[in-house]
Amino acid sequence: MIRIFAVCFILLSFTSPSNSFNSNEESKFNQNVIATAEDELIQSGPFVGAVSDVSATFIVKPMKLSKVKFQLSEDSSFSNSFYTDEVVSDENKFNFTKIQINELKPGTKYFYRAVLDENTTERVHSFKTFPSEKNYNFSFGFGSCQQGYGATTPDLFPVIAKDSLSFFLQIGDWTYPDFGNPGKGYNESLDKLELTYRNRYDYSYPFNSEVLSRMPIAYLYDDHDFAGNDADGTNAFKSNSLKAYDMFFPHYKMDNPDNGIWQKFRFGDVEFFLLDLRTQRSANSNAMNAQGLFEPPSGHSILNGFTIDGENQKKWLENSLKNSDAKWKVIVSTVIFNPRYLDALKDERIAQMFPKVQKGIVDKWAGFPEDIEFLQNIIKDNNIKNVIMVSGDSHSSYIDDGTNSVIPEISSSNLDTKNSKLGFLTQLAGYDIWNQGSYNEDGHAYGRVSFYYGSEEYAMLEVIDQTGAVVLSYRLNDQ
Ligand SMILES: [Fe+2]
């Protein structure tokens, strides 16, 4: 009885958001950008990405065609300052302007601001370059799902801003443009896509004014910010989404930019592998047979469902993991990896009574067992140690030490959305998926992963709520 009751609850949680969307909650913060008086020269930004020990890429969108450069200094008063190259913004790129600077000092805090047509703008932001040494203790933060569907309050962002994070990973559903402005099918045009990025960077929203103003960011789109709910590689306009990401976000070098946004970067003795789980994904619907049961055909892939030119993402991930000499390897996935969800997928009661529950699960890695096995085998066959999975998407937070998730996994995805409490609900239904706990309060949360070197070497996986309290934690020792 309890089980069936719980399964009903789960139905609500896994259901496609469009079915349970409450227009009163819609896009409270998803407004077009309006420049404040003191920043009337800037429409979006500035902020910084693609940071390494010696380089960084700044981005800003001036209000109009302008000459753009950035001023940098090690102190906030900009004494002893220096400048990046100056470029003229490009109207074909909607004036979004990215400028890379090299030859910075490692492990150094820099203040920066945009200079537009010789006018020094007033938004002074800061970041710290990555260290040159390997054994450097640090933390990064991550999360997903914000500024749109189910958004409540932005109370978490000042907490993230005060944390001592070396950077933040936004791993998807950074606004829900398919639900609001510009609406379904928005990636049919670059004009609409550009609006989605302006909305994302809305400076009246504290993620931008408080978090991105003081740390570097890396970003991966998930379904809603790629093309729409549960979107996959069959999307007709996916090349527009790729183009927009490249024009409007300061990403790391993409290894096959015509086909996807997969990329990697390194911080100290940790290497990060950022996956694109949308552009190369086989259609989720292919996984279901005529009877509505889960039966994915051979080759059904979340990493490489299409024949493409150049290195495909599956090969890239294999080569990248095999060739990495970093002590820790963090795989960044926009959707949950934990293969234990397969149990629920194979549950015929769920398949027959709640097809929408099933639809939610086939969108996770669990819908792609061939790729799960592939990744497991790479790790096992090559004796690769210290792999951590970081994931988002489900509007809640959880940790598993690898007992269920195979790879130790921390998932956190309720930055400002309502907590779906999926961990609690799946437990009620009899599926014990996250053995280090789930976050089941009515709050918001982000993930923090810290690395410690010395006599004891370990990674700390934590989920932090909007009061700054650690609500879940797991210590993963160096193997
Ligand atoms: Fe989401």
Residues whose N, C-alpha, C, O or C-beta is under 5 A from the ligand:
A	BS01	LIG	C145 D173 D393
